[in-house]
Amino acid sequence: MKRQITKKAFEKEIKMCEKLAKEKKGKCGWGKCKDCGVIPLLYKLHKGKLLEKSAEIKKAKEKIIKI
């Protein structure tokens, strides 16, 4: 799969998730971080890899969002 977003855009969106997770204690306008699909979507669009298994998604979220 070809990358759909640049590294710069990926990092900007991830930083926004981190910031909102800290400020809102694990929530934002989209819902709760633990249930959110933004991280897997961004990962797919930037890295070109689909995260399908719950363990993969959880690991990616824990690596990116430290609440």
Secondary structure, DSSP 8 states (H G I E B T S, - for coil): ----S-HHHHHHHHHHHHHHHHHTTSEETTEEGGG--HHHHHHHHHH-----SHHHHHHHHHHH---
